[in-house]
Amino acid sequence: MATRFRFRLEALLKLRKSLEDEAQRKLGREMGALREIEKRIAHFQAEHGRTLETRRAPQGSVVDLDQWRAIERYLVVLEHRIQVAQAERHEAEQRVHEARKALTLAHQAHLTLVRLKERRQEAHDLEAMHEEIRNLDEIAVLRHRFNTQLQSLSPSEVNP
């Protein structure tokens, strides 16, 4: 009976799998952060659009200059927040890109060991099959020798 296959690098394979899983979780976190920043930008832009609409006054109506100044200051603040959020989005996109690269590298490292394990498993299976074939051949030879010895014996020798 052939020995059971044992991959000596199984601990390293598990470690690389856990590193790949961690890289995948990190990518998910970074993508979530990017989505949140994009939501903030969309919210700021929508607020900017609504504020621009409030600045319009119907034709012939009185314009409150204090309110107009307050709206202008608020628009400046919103534009600044949009710029800051866009800079944050750019940084978040960089982090997502780096996390994708890290995930790709971790996945490649894991797959390398998986393929090595598969090749070693195939080599082990092939060796086990060869050993089984050798054993079957040996049994066939012994059976043939035993049968020829029985046939060469006279009937009186078989039943004393």
DSSP file (Angstrom, degrees, kcal/mol; ACC not computed):
  #  RESIDUE AA STRUCTURE BP1 BP2  ACC     N-H-->O    O-->H-N    N-H-->O    O-->H-N    TCO  KAPPA ALPHA  PHI   PSI    X-CA   Y-CA   Z-CA
    1    1 A M              0   0    0      0, 0.0     2,-0.1     0, 0.0   127,-0.0   0.000 360.0 360.0 360.0 132.8    0.0    0.0    0.0
    2    2 A A        -     0   0    0      1,-0.1     2,-0.1   126,-0.1     3,-0.1  -0.366 360.0-101.6 -74.8 154.0    1.4    3.4   -1.0
    3    3 A T        -     0   0    0      1,-0.1     2,-0.2    -2,-0.1    -1,-0.1  -0.374  41.3 -97.6 -73.7 156.2    1.9    6.1    1.6
    4    4 A R        -     0   0    0      1,-0.1     2,-0.2    -2,-0.1    -1,-0.1  -0.477  44.7-102.5 -72.3 142.6   -0.6    8.9    1.9
    5    5 A F        -     0   0    0     -2,-0.2     2,-0.4    -3,-0.1    -1,-0.1  -0.465  40.4-176.2 -69.7 134.8    0.4   12.1    0.1
    6    6 A R        -     0   0    0     -2,-0.2     2,-0.7    -3,-0.1     3,-0.0  -0.968  17.3-148.0-135.9 118.2    1.7   14.8    2.5
    7    7 A F    >   -     0   0    0     -2,-0.4     3,-1.4     1,-0.1   110,-0.1  -0.771   5.6-157.1 -88.0 116.9    2.6   18.3    1.2
    8    8 A R  T 3  S+     0   0    0     -2,-0.7     3,-0.4     1,-0.3     4,-0.2   0.717  89.8  55.1 -69.4 -20.2    5.5   19.5    3.3
    9    9 A L  T 3>  +     0   0    0      1,-0.2     4,-2.4     2,-0.1    -1,-0.3   0.088  69.8 116.6 -99.4  23.1    4.7   23.2    2.5
   10   10 A E  H <> S+     0   0    0     -3,-1.4     4,-2.4     1,-0.2    -1,-0.2   0.877  74.3  53.0 -59.7 -39.4    1.1   23.0    3.7
   11   11 A A  H  > S+     0   0    0     -3,-0.4     4,-2.1     1,-0.2    -1,-0.2   0.908 110.5  47.3 -63.9 -40.9    1.7   25.5    6.5
   12   12 A L  H  > S+     0   0    0      2,-0.2     4,-2.7     1,-0.2    -2,-0.2   0.878 109.8  54.0 -67.0 -37.2    3.1   28.0    4.0
   13   13 A L  H  X S+     0   0    0     -4,-2.4     4,-2.1     2,-0.2    -2,-0.2   0.915 109.6  47.2 -62.0 -43.6    0.2   27.4    1.7
   14   14 A K  H  X S+     0   0    0     -4,-2.4     4,-2.4     2,-0.2    -2,-0.2   0.893 111.6  51.3 -65.0 -39.6   -2.2   28.2    4.5
   15   15 A L  H  X S+     0   0    0     -4,-2.1     4,-2.4     2,-0.2    -2,-0.2   0.930 110.7  47.5 -63.0 -45.3   -0.2   31.3    5.3
   16   16 A R  H  X S+     0   0    0     -4,-2.7     4,-2.1     1,-0.2    94,-0.2   0.866 110.7  52.4 -66.0 -34.6   -0.3   32.5    1.7
   17   17 A K  H  X S+     0   0    0     -4,-2.1     4,-2.5     2,-0.2    -1,-0.2   0.916 110.5  47.5 -65.3 -42.4   -4.1   31.8    1.5
   18   18 A S  H  X S+     0   0    0     -4,-2.4     4,-2.4     2,-0.2    -2,-0.2   0.874 110.8  51.8 -68.0 -35.1   -4.6   33.9    4.7
   19   19 A L  H  X S+     0   0    0     -4,-2.4     4,-2.3     2,-0.2    -1,-0.2   0.885 110.2  49.3 -65.8 -37.9   -2.4   36.7    3.2
   20   20 A E  H  X S+     0   0    0     -4,-2.1     4,-2.1    86,-0.2    -2,-0.2   0.921 111.1  49.3 -65.5 -43.3   -4.5   36.6    0.1
   21   21 A D  H  X S+     0   0    0     -4,-2.5     4,-2.3     1,-0.2    -2,-0.2   0.905 111.4  49.5 -62.0 -41.3   -7.7   36.8    2.1
   22   22 A E  H  X S+     0   0    0     -4,-2.4     4,-2.5     2,-0.2    -1,-0.2   0.901 109.9  50.6 -65.3 -40.4   -6.3   39.7    4.1
   23   23 A A  H  X S+     0   0    0     -4,-2.3     4,-2.2     1,-0.2    80,-0.2   0.874 110.2  51.1 -63.9 -36.4   -5.4   41.5    0.9
   24   24 A Q  H  X S+     0   0    0     -4,-2.1     4,-2.1     2,-0.2    -2,-0.2   0.907 110.3  48.1 -67.5 -41.6   -8.9   40.9   -0.4
   25   25 A R  H  X S+     0   0    0     -4,-2.3     4,-2.4     2,-0.2    -2,-0.2   0.903 110.8  51.6 -64.4 -40.6  -10.4   42.4    2.8
   26   26 A K  H  X S+     0   0    0     -4,-2.5     4,-2.7     1,-0.2     5,-0.2   0.913 108.4  51.1 -63.3 -42.0   -8.1   45.4    2.6
   27   27 A L  H  X S+     0   0    0     -4,-2.2     4,-2.6     1,-0.2    -1,-0.2   0.912 109.8  50.9 -60.5 -42.0   -9.1   46.0   -1.0
   28   28 A G  H  X S+     0   0    0     -4,-2.1     4,-2.2     2,-0.2    -2,-0.2   0.913 110.7  48.3 -61.7 -43.0  -12.8   45.8    0.1
   29   29 A R  H  X S+     0   0    0     -4,-2.4     4,-2.3     2,-0.2    -2,-0.2   0.924 112.8  47.9 -63.5 -43.7  -12.2   48.3    2.9
   30   30 A E  H  X S+     0   0    0     -4,-2.7     4,-2.1     1,-0.2    -2,-0.2   0.890 111.7  49.6 -65.6 -39.1  -10.3   50.7    0.5
   31   31 A M  H  X S+     0   0    0     -4,-2.6     4,-2.3     2,-0.2    -1,-0.2   0.878 110.2  51.7 -67.2 -36.6  -13.1   50.4   -2.1
   32   32 A G  H  X S+     0   0    0     -4,-2.2     4,-2.1     2,-0.2    -2,-0.2   0.907 109.3  49.6 -64.0 -41.9  -15.7   51.2    0.6
   33   33 A A  H  X S+     0   0    0     -4,-2.3     4,-2.1     2,-0.2    -2,-0.2   0.895 110.1  51.3 -63.7 -39.4  -13.8   54.2    1.7
   34   34 A L  H  X S+     0   0    0     -4,-2.1     4,-2.5     1,-0.2    -2,-0.2   0.915 108.8  50.7 -63.9 -43.0  -13.6   55.4   -1.9
   35   35 A R  H  X S+     0   0    0     -4,-2.3     4,-2.2     1,-0.2    -1,-0.2   0.894 109.2  51.8 -61.7 -39.2  -17.4   54.9   -2.3
   36   36 A E  H  X S+     0   0    0     -4,-2.1     4,-2.3     2,-0.2    -1,-0.2   0.911 110.0  48.3 -64.3 -41.9  -18.0   57.0    0.8
   37   37 A I  H  X S+     0   0    0     -4,-2.1     4,-2.5     1,-0.2    -2,-0.2   0.913 110.8  51.0 -64.4 -41.7  -15.8   59.8   -0.5
   38   38 A E  H  X S+     0   0    0     -4,-2.5     4,-2.4     1,-0.2    -1,-0.2   0.871 108.9  51.5 -64.9 -35.3  -17.6   59.7   -3.8
   39   39 A K  H  X S+     0   0    0     -4,-2.2     4,-2.6     2,-0.2    -1,-0.2   0.917 109.7  50.2 -64.5 -42.2  -20.9   59.9   -1.9
   40   40 A R  H  X S+     0   0    0     -4,-2.3     4,-2.8     2,-0.2    -2,-0.2   0.915 110.4  49.2 -61.5 -43.1  -19.7   63.0    0.0
   41   41 A I  H  X S+     0   0    0     -4,-2.5     4,-2.8     2,-0.2     5,-0.2   0.929 111.6  49.0 -62.3 -44.9  -18.6   64.6   -3.3
   42   42 A A  H  X S+     0   0    0     -4,-2.4     4,-2.4     1,-0.2    -1,-0.2   0.903 111.7  49.8 -61.9 -40.4  -22.0   64.0   -4.8
   43   43 A H  H  X S+     0   0    0     -4,-2.6     4,-2.6     2,-0.2    -2,-0.2   0.935 111.8  47.6 -63.5 -46.2  -23.7   65.4   -1.8
   44   44 A F  H  X S+     0   0    0     -4,-2.8     4,-2.5     1,-0.2    -2,-0.2   0.908 113.0  48.8 -61.6 -42.2  -21.5   68.5   -1.8
   45   45 A Q  H  X S+     0   0    0     -4,-2.8     4,-2.4     2,-0.2    -1,-0.2   0.894 111.8  48.7 -66.8 -38.9  -22.1   69.0   -5.6
   46   46 A A  H  X S+     0   0    0     -4,-2.4     4,-2.5    -5,-0.2    -2,-0.2   0.923 112.4  48.5 -64.9 -42.9  -25.9   68.5   -5.1
   47   47 A E  H  X S+     0   0    0     -4,-2.6     4,-2.5     2,-0.2    -2,-0.2   0.886 109.8  53.0 -62.9 -38.8  -25.8   71.0   -2.2
   48   48 A H  H  X S+     0   0    0     -4,-2.5     4,-2.3     2,-0.2    -2,-0.2   0.927 110.0  47.8 -61.5 -45.5  -23.8   73.4   -4.4
   49   49 A G  H  X S+     0   0    0     -4,-2.4     4,-1.7     2,-0.2    -2,-0.2   0.915 112.3  48.5 -62.8 -43.6  -26.4   73.2   -7.2
   50   50 A R  H  X S+     0   0    0     -4,-2.5     4,-1.6     1,-0.2    -1,-0.2   0.897 111.2  51.0 -63.1 -39.9  -29.3   73.7   -4.7
   51   51 A T  H  X S+     0   0    0     -4,-2.5     4,-1.0     1,-0.2    -2,-0.2   0.888 106.7  53.6 -67.0 -38.7  -27.5   76.7   -3.2
   52   52 A L  H  X S+     0   0    0     -4,-2.3     4,-0.6     1,-0.2     3,-0.4   0.890 107.3  52.8 -60.7 -37.8  -27.0   78.2   -6.7
   53   53 A E  H >< S+     0   0    0     -4,-1.7     3,-0.8     1,-0.2    -1,-0.2   0.861 104.8  54.2 -66.4 -35.4  -30.7   77.9   -7.3
   54   54 A T  H 3< S+     0   0    0     -4,-1.6    -1,-0.2     1,-0.2    -2,-0.2   0.730  99.1  64.4 -71.1 -19.7  -31.5   79.8   -4.0
   55   55 A R  H 3< S+     0   0    0     -4,-1.0    -1,-0.2    -3,-0.4     2,-0.2   0.752  82.6  94.3 -74.1 -24.2  -29.3   82.6   -5.2
   56   56 A R    <<  -     0   0    0     -3,-0.8    -3,-0.0    -4,-0.6     0, 0.0  -0.477  60.9-162.7 -71.8 136.2  -31.7   83.3   -8.1
   57   57 A A        -     0   0    0     -2,-0.2     3,-0.1     4,-0.1     6,-0.1  -0.935  26.8-102.6-118.2 143.1  -34.2   85.9   -7.4
   58   58 A P    >   -     0   0    0      0, 0.0     3,-2.1     0, 0.0     2,-0.1  -0.288  52.8 -87.0 -62.0 150.5  -37.4   86.5   -9.5
   59   59 A Q  T 3  S+     0   0    0      1,-0.3     3,-0.1     3,-0.0     0, 0.0  -0.361 113.2  15.7 -63.3 130.0  -37.2   89.4  -11.9
   60   60 A G  T 3  S+     0   0    0      1,-0.3    -1,-0.3    -2,-0.1     2,-0.1   0.419  96.7 124.2  88.9  -0.4  -38.2   92.6  -10.2
   61   61 A S    <   -     0   0    0     -3,-2.1    -1,-0.3     1,-0.1     2,-0.3  -0.470  69.2 -96.2 -89.8 166.0  -38.0   91.4   -6.7
   62   62 A V        -     0   0    0     -2,-0.1     2,-0.5    -3,-0.1    -1,-0.1  -0.603  34.1-140.2 -80.9 138.2  -35.9   92.9   -3.9
   63   63 A V        -     0   0    0     -2,-0.3     2,-0.8    -6,-0.1     3,-0.1  -0.881   5.1-142.4-103.8 126.0  -32.4   91.3   -3.4
   64   64 A D     >  -     0   0    0     -2,-0.5     4,-2.4     1,-0.2     5,-0.1  -0.778  11.7-163.9 -86.5 109.9  -31.2   90.9    0.2
   65   65 A L  H  > S+     0   0    0     -2,-0.8     4,-2.6     1,-0.2     5,-0.2   0.837  86.0  54.6 -67.8 -33.6  -27.5   91.7    0.0
   66   66 A D  H  > S+     0   0    0      2,-0.2     4,-2.3     1,-0.2    -1,-0.2   0.922 111.7  44.7 -65.0 -42.7  -26.7   90.1    3.4
   67   67 A Q  H  > S+     0   0    0      2,-0.2     4,-2.7     1,-0.2    -2,-0.2   0.905 111.6  53.9 -66.2 -39.6  -28.3   86.9    2.3
   68   68 A W  H  X S+     0   0    0     -4,-2.4     4,-2.3     1,-0.2    -2,-0.2   0.919 110.2  46.8 -60.0 -44.1  -26.6   87.1   -1.0
   69   69 A R  H  X S+     0   0    0     -4,-2.6     4,-2.7     2,-0.2    -1,-0.2   0.903 111.7  51.0 -63.7 -41.8  -23.2   87.5    0.8
   70   70 A A  H  X S+     0   0    0     -4,-2.3     4,-2.5     2,-0.2    -2,-0.2   0.905 110.6  48.8 -62.6 -41.5  -24.0   84.6    3.1
   71   71 A I  H  X S+     0   0    0     -4,-2.7     4,-2.6     2,-0.2    -1,-0.2   0.917 111.1  50.3 -64.7 -42.2  -24.9   82.4    0.1
   72   72 A E  H  X S+     0   0    0     -4,-2.3     4,-2.2     2,-0.2    -2,-0.2   0.912 111.1  48.3 -63.0 -42.4  -21.7   83.4   -1.7
   73   73 A R  H  X S+     0   0    0     -4,-2.7     4,-2.4     1,-0.2    -1,-0.2   0.919 111.9  50.1 -62.5 -42.3  -19.6   82.5    1.5
   74   74 A Y  H  X S+     0   0    0     -4,-2.5     4,-2.7     1,-0.2    -2,-0.2   0.895 109.5  51.3 -63.4 -39.4  -21.4   79.2    1.7
   75   75 A L  H  X S+     0   0    0     -4,-2.6     4,-2.7     2,-0.2    -1,-0.2   0.899 109.0  50.7 -64.3 -39.3  -20.7   78.5   -2.0
   76   76 A V  H  X S+     0   0    0     -4,-2.2     4,-2.1     2,-0.2    -2,-0.2   0.918 111.3  48.4 -63.1 -42.1  -17.0   79.2   -1.4
   77   77 A V  H  X S+     0   0    0     -4,-2.4     4,-2.5     2,-0.2    -2,-0.2   0.919 112.0  49.0 -63.7 -43.4  -17.0   76.8    1.6
   78   78 A L  H  X S+     0   0    0     -4,-2.7     4,-2.6     2,-0.2    -2,-0.2   0.917 110.2  50.7 -62.5 -43.0  -18.8   74.2   -0.5
   79   79 A E  H  X S+     0   0    0     -4,-2.7     4,-2.2     1,-0.2    -1,-0.2   0.888 110.8  49.5 -63.0 -37.9  -16.3   74.6   -3.4
   80   80 A H  H  X S+     0   0    0     -4,-2.1     4,-2.6     2,-0.2    -1,-0.2   0.922 111.0  49.3 -65.5 -43.3  -13.4   74.2   -0.9
   81   81 A R  H  X S+     0   0    0     -4,-2.5     4,-2.7     1,-0.2    -2,-0.2   0.882 109.8  51.9 -63.2 -37.8  -15.0   71.1    0.6
   82   82 A I  H  X S+     0   0    0     -4,-2.6     4,-2.4     2,-0.2    -1,-0.2   0.924 110.2  48.4 -64.6 -43.0  -15.5   69.7   -2.9
   83   83 A Q  H  X S+     0   0    0     -4,-2.2     4,-2.0     2,-0.2    -2,-0.2   0.918 112.8  47.7 -63.0 -43.5  -11.8   70.3   -3.7
   84   84 A V  H  X S+     0   0    0     -4,-2.6     4,-2.3     1,-0.2    -2,-0.2   0.924 112.9  48.7 -63.6 -43.5  -10.7   68.7   -0.5
   85   85 A A  H  X S+     0   0    0     -4,-2.7     4,-2.5     1,-0.2    -2,-0.2   0.867 109.2  52.8 -65.8 -35.8  -12.9   65.7   -1.1
   86   86 A Q  H  X S+     0   0    0     -4,-2.4     4,-2.2     2,-0.2    -1,-0.2   0.877 108.9  49.6 -67.2 -36.2  -11.6   65.3   -4.6
   87   87 A A  H  X S+     0   0    0     -4,-2.0     4,-2.1     2,-0.2    -2,-0.2   0.905 111.5  49.2 -66.1 -40.4   -8.1   65.3   -3.3
   88   88 A E  H  X S+     0   0    0     -4,-2.3     4,-2.7     1,-0.2    -2,-0.2   0.893 109.2  53.0 -63.6 -39.1   -9.1   62.6   -0.8
   89   89 A R  H  X S+     0   0    0     -4,-2.5     4,-2.7     2,-0.2    -2,-0.2   0.910 107.2  51.4 -62.9 -41.3  -10.8   60.7   -3.6
   90   90 A H  H  X S+     0   0    0     -4,-2.2     4,-1.9     2,-0.2    -1,-0.2   0.929 112.0  46.3 -61.2 -44.6   -7.5   60.8   -5.6
   91   91 A E  H  X S+     0   0    0     -4,-2.1     4,-2.3     1,-0.2    -2,-0.2   0.902 112.5  50.8 -63.4 -40.5   -5.6   59.4   -2.6
   92   92 A A  H  X S+     0   0    0     -4,-2.7     4,-2.5     1,-0.2    -2,-0.2   0.884 107.7  52.6 -65.9 -37.6   -8.3   56.8   -2.0
   93   93 A E  H  X S+     0   0    0     -4,-2.7     4,-2.4     2,-0.2    -1,-0.2   0.887 108.7  50.9 -63.6 -38.0   -8.0   55.8   -5.7
   94   94 A Q  H  X S+     0   0    0     -4,-1.9     4,-2.6     2,-0.2    -2,-0.2   0.923 110.3  48.7 -63.2 -44.3   -4.2   55.4   -5.2
   95   95 A R  H  X S+     0   0    0     -4,-2.3     4,-2.6     2,-0.2    -2,-0.2   0.891 110.9  50.6 -63.9 -38.6   -4.8   53.2   -2.1
   96   96 A V  H  X S+     0   0    0     -4,-2.5     4,-2.4     2,-0.2    -1,-0.2   0.919 110.5  49.9 -63.6 -42.8   -7.3   51.1   -4.1
   97   97 A H  H  X S+     0   0    0     -4,-2.4     4,-2.2     2,-0.2    -2,-0.2   0.927 112.7  46.2 -61.4 -45.2   -4.8   50.7   -6.9
   98   98 A E  H  X S+     0   0    0     -4,-2.6     4,-2.6     1,-0.2    -2,-0.2   0.892 111.7  51.5 -65.3 -38.9   -2.1   49.6   -4.4
   99   99 A A  H  X S+     0   0    0     -4,-2.6     4,-2.4     2,-0.2   -72,-0.2   0.877 108.9  51.4 -66.1 -36.5   -4.5   47.2   -2.7
  100  100 A R  H  X S+     0   0    0     -4,-2.4     4,-2.5     2,-0.2    -2,-0.2   0.913 110.5  48.7 -64.8 -42.0   -5.3   45.7   -6.1
  101  101 A K  H  X S+     0   0    0     -4,-2.2     4,-2.5     2,-0.2    -2,-0.2   0.923 111.6  49.2 -62.9 -43.0   -1.7   45.2   -6.8
  102  102 A A  H  X S+     0   0    0     -4,-2.6     4,-2.6     1,-0.2    -2,-0.2   0.898 111.4  49.7 -63.3 -40.1   -1.1   43.6   -3.4
  103  103 A L  H  X S+     0   0    0     -4,-2.4     4,-2.7   -80,-0.2    -1,-0.2   0.905 109.9  51.2 -65.0 -40.8   -4.0   41.3   -3.9
  104  104 A T  H  X S+     0   0    0     -4,-2.5     4,-2.4     2,-0.2    -2,-0.2   0.931 112.3  45.9 -62.0 -45.4   -2.7   40.3   -7.3
  105  105 A L  H  X S+     0   0    0     -4,-2.5     4,-2.4     2,-0.2    -2,-0.2   0.916 113.8  48.4 -64.2 -43.0    0.7   39.5   -5.9
  106  106 A A  H  X S+     0   0    0     -4,-2.6     4,-2.2     1,-0.2   -86,-0.2   0.897 112.0  49.8 -64.7 -39.4   -0.8   37.6   -2.9
  107  107 A H  H  X S+     0   0    0     -4,-2.7     4,-2.8     2,-0.2    -2,-0.2   0.907 111.0  49.0 -65.7 -41.5   -3.0   35.6   -5.3
  108  108 A Q  H  X S+     0   0    0     -4,-2.4     4,-2.2     2,-0.2    -2,-0.2   0.913 110.9  50.1 -64.2 -41.7   -0.1   34.8   -7.6
  109  109 A A  H  X S+     0   0    0     -4,-2.4     4,-1.5     2,-0.2    -2,-0.2   0.905 113.1  46.7 -63.4 -40.6    2.0   33.6   -4.6
  110  110 A H  H  X S+     0   0    0     -4,-2.2     4,-2.2   -94,-0.2    -2,-0.2   0.929 112.0  49.8 -66.7 -45.1   -0.9   31.4   -3.4
  111  111 A L  H  X S+     0   0    0     -4,-2.8     4,-2.8     1,-0.2     5,-0.2   0.848 104.5  59.4 -64.3 -33.0   -1.5   30.0   -6.8
  112  112 A T  H  X S+     0   0    0     -4,-2.2     4,-2.1     1,-0.2    -1,-0.2   0.938 109.6  42.5 -59.2 -46.3    2.2   29.2   -7.2
  113  113 A L  H  X S+     0   0    0     -4,-1.5     4,-2.6     2,-0.2    -2,-0.2   0.874 112.0  54.3 -69.8 -35.6    2.1   27.0   -4.1
  114  114 A V  H  X S+     0   0    0     -4,-2.2     4,-2.5     2,-0.2    -2,-0.2   0.932 110.5  46.7 -62.0 -44.3   -1.3   25.4   -5.2
  115  115 A R  H  X S+     0   0    0     -4,-2.8     4,-2.7     2,-0.2    -2,-0.2   0.903 111.2  51.5 -65.0 -40.1    0.2   24.5   -8.5
  116  116 A L  H  X S+     0   0    0     -4,-2.1     4,-2.6    -5,-0.2    -1,-0.2   0.921 110.3  49.3 -61.0 -43.2    3.3   23.1   -6.8
  117  117 A K  H  X S+     0   0    0     -4,-2.6     4,-2.6     1,-0.2    -2,-0.2   0.914 110.7  50.3 -61.8 -42.8    1.1   21.0   -4.6
  118  118 A E  H  X S+     0   0    0     -4,-2.5     4,-2.6     2,-0.2    -2,-0.2   0.920 111.1  48.4 -62.7 -43.1   -0.9   19.7   -7.5
  119  119 A R  H  X S+     0   0    0     -4,-2.7     4,-2.5     1,-0.2    -2,-0.2   0.923 113.3  46.8 -63.7 -42.9    2.3   18.7   -9.4
  120  120 A R  H  X S+     0   0    0     -4,-2.6     4,-2.5     2,-0.2    -1,-0.2   0.887 111.3  52.2 -66.6 -36.7    3.6   16.9   -6.3
  121  121 A Q  H  X S+     0   0    0     -4,-2.6     4,-2.8     2,-0.2    -2,-0.2   0.922 110.6  48.0 -63.0 -43.8    0.3   15.2   -5.8
  122  122 A E  H  X S+     0   0    0     -4,-2.6     4,-2.6     2,-0.2    -2,-0.2   0.914 112.0  49.2 -62.9 -42.6    0.3   14.0   -9.4
  123  123 A A  H  X S+     0   0    0     -4,-2.5     4,-2.4     2,-0.2    -2,-0.2   0.906 112.6  48.2 -63.7 -40.3    3.9   12.8   -9.1
  124  124 A H  H  X S+     0   0    0     -4,-2.5     4,-2.6     2,-0.2    -2,-0.2   0.924 112.2  48.6 -64.9 -44.4    3.0   11.0   -5.9
  125  125 A D  H  X S+     0   0    0     -4,-2.8     4,-2.3     2,-0.2    -2,-0.2   0.894 111.5  50.1 -62.8 -40.0   -0.1    9.4   -7.5
  126  126 A L  H  X S+     0   0    0     -4,-2.6     4,-2.4     2,-0.2    -1,-0.2   0.922 111.6  47.8 -64.8 -43.6    2.0    8.3  -10.5
  127  127 A E  H  X S+     0   0    0     -4,-2.4     4,-2.5     2,-0.2    -2,-0.2   0.898 111.5  50.7 -63.8 -39.9    4.6    6.8   -8.2
  128  128 A A  H  X S+     0   0    0     -4,-2.6     4,-2.3     2,-0.2    -1,-0.2   0.896 110.1  50.1 -64.6 -39.1    1.8    5.0   -6.3
  129  129 A M  H  X S+     0   0    0     -4,-2.3     4,-2.4     2,-0.2    -2,-0.2   0.912 110.7  49.3 -65.5 -42.0    0.3    3.7   -9.5
  130  130 A H  H  X S+     0   0    0     -4,-2.4     4,-2.6     1,-0.2    -2,-0.2   0.912 111.0  50.1 -63.0 -41.8    3.8    2.4  -10.6
  131  131 A E  H  X S+     0   0    0     -4,-2.5     4,-2.4     2,-0.2    -1,-0.2   0.903 110.8  49.3 -63.5 -40.2    4.3    0.7   -7.3
  132  132 A E  H  X S+     0   0    0     -4,-2.3     4,-2.5     2,-0.2    -2,-0.2   0.900 110.6  50.1 -65.8 -39.7    0.8   -0.9   -7.5
  133  133 A I  H  X S+     0   0    0     -4,-2.4     4,-2.5     2,-0.2    -2,-0.2   0.911 110.3  50.2 -64.1 -41.9    1.6   -2.1  -11.0
  134  134 A R  H  X S+     0   0    0     -4,-2.6     4,-2.5     2,-0.2    -2,-0.2   0.918 111.6  48.7 -61.3 -42.8    4.9   -3.6   -9.8
  135  135 A N  H  X S+     0   0    0     -4,-2.4     4,-2.4     2,-0.2    -2,-0.2   0.912 111.7  48.4 -64.1 -42.0    3.1   -5.4   -7.0
  136  136 A L  H  X S+     0   0    0     -4,-2.5     4,-2.4     2,-0.2    -1,-0.2   0.890 111.5  50.3 -65.8 -38.4    0.5   -6.7   -9.4
  137  137 A D  H  X S+     0   0    0     -4,-2.5     4,-2.5     2,-0.2    -2,-0.2   0.915 110.7  49.5 -63.8 -42.0    3.2   -7.9  -11.8
  138  138 A E  H  X S+     0   0    0     -4,-2.5     4,-2.5     1,-0.2    -2,-0.2   0.905 111.2  49.0 -63.8 -40.9    5.0   -9.6   -8.9
  139  139 A I  H  X S+     0   0    0     -4,-2.4     4,-2.6     2,-0.2    -1,-0.2   0.903 110.7  51.1 -64.9 -40.1    1.8  -11.3   -7.8
  140  140 A A  H  X S+     0   0    0     -4,-2.4     4,-2.4     2,-0.2    -2,-0.2   0.907 110.9  48.2 -63.9 -41.7    1.2  -12.5  -11.4
  141  141 A V  H  X S+     0   0    0     -4,-2.5     4,-2.6     2,-0.2    -2,-0.2   0.933 113.1  47.3 -64.4 -45.5    4.7  -13.9  -11.6
  142  142 A L  H  X S+     0   0    0     -4,-2.5     4,-2.6     1,-0.2    -2,-0.2   0.907 112.2  49.9 -62.9 -41.1    4.3  -15.7   -8.3
  143  143 A R  H  X S+     0   0    0     -4,-2.6     4,-2.6     2,-0.2    -1,-0.2   0.909 110.8  49.8 -63.8 -41.1    0.9  -17.1   -9.3
  144  144 A H  H  X S+     0   0    0     -4,-2.4     4,-2.5     2,-0.2     5,-0.2   0.927 111.9  47.7 -63.8 -44.1    2.3  -18.3  -12.6
  145  145 A R  H  X S+     0   0    0     -4,-2.6     4,-2.2     1,-0.2    -2,-0.2   0.909 112.5  49.6 -62.1 -41.6    5.2  -20.1  -10.8
  146  146 A F  H  X S+     0   0    0     -4,-2.6     4,-2.1     1,-0.2    -2,-0.2   0.926 111.9  47.7 -64.6 -43.8    2.8  -21.6   -8.3
  147  147 A N  H  X S+     0   0    0     -4,-2.6     4,-2.0     1,-0.2    -2,-0.2   0.894 112.3  49.1 -65.6 -39.7    0.5  -22.9  -11.1
  148  148 A T  H  X S+     0   0    0     -4,-2.5     4,-1.7     1,-0.2    -1,-0.2   0.862 110.3  51.5 -69.3 -33.7    3.4  -24.3  -13.1
  149  149 A Q  H  X S+     0   0    0     -4,-2.2     4,-1.1    -5,-0.2    -1,-0.2   0.896 109.6  49.9 -68.4 -38.2    4.8  -26.1  -10.1
  150  150 A L  H  < S+     0   0    0     -4,-2.1     3,-0.3     1,-0.2    -2,-0.2   0.893 111.3  48.8 -65.1 -39.1    1.4  -27.6   -9.4
  151  151 A Q  H  < S+     0   0    0     -4,-2.0    -1,-0.2     1,-0.2    -2,-0.2   0.825 108.7  53.4 -70.9 -31.1    1.1  -28.8  -12.9
  152  152 A S  H  < S+     0   0    0     -4,-1.7    -1,-0.2    -5,-0.1     2,-0.2   0.714  91.0  91.5 -78.4 -19.1    4.6  -30.3  -12.9
  153  153 A L  S  < S-     0   0    0     -4,-1.1     5,-0.0    -3,-0.3    -3,-0.0  -0.516  82.6-119.6 -74.6 142.3    3.8  -32.3   -9.8
  154  154 A S    >>  -     0   0    0     -2,-0.2     4,-1.4     1,-0.1     3,-0.9  -0.445  23.9-112.0 -76.9 157.2    2.5  -35.8  -10.3
  155  155 A P  H 3> S+     0   0    0      0, 0.0     4,-1.7     0, 0.0    -1,-0.1   0.806 117.7  57.0 -61.0 -28.4   -1.0  -36.6   -9.0
  156  156 A S  H 34 S+     0   0    0      1,-0.2    -3,-0.0     2,-0.2    -2,-0.0   0.806 104.2  52.3 -72.8 -28.2    0.6  -39.0   -6.5
  157  157 A E  H <4 S+     0   0    0     -3,-0.9    -1,-0.2     1,-0.2    -4,-0.0   0.803 108.0  51.1 -75.6 -29.0    2.8  -36.3   -5.0
  158  158 A V  H  < S+     0   0    0     -4,-1.4    -2,-0.2     1,-0.3    -1,-0.2   0.905 117.6  37.4 -75.5 -41.2   -0.2  -34.0   -4.5
  159  159 A N     <        0   0    0     -4,-1.7    -1,-0.3     1,-0.1     0, 0.0  -0.833 360.0 360.0-111.4  92.1   -2.3  -36.7   -2.6
  160  160 A P              0   0    0      0, 0.0    -1,-0.1     0, 0.0    -4,-0.1   0.492 360.0 360.0 -78.9 360.0    0.0  -38.7   -0.4
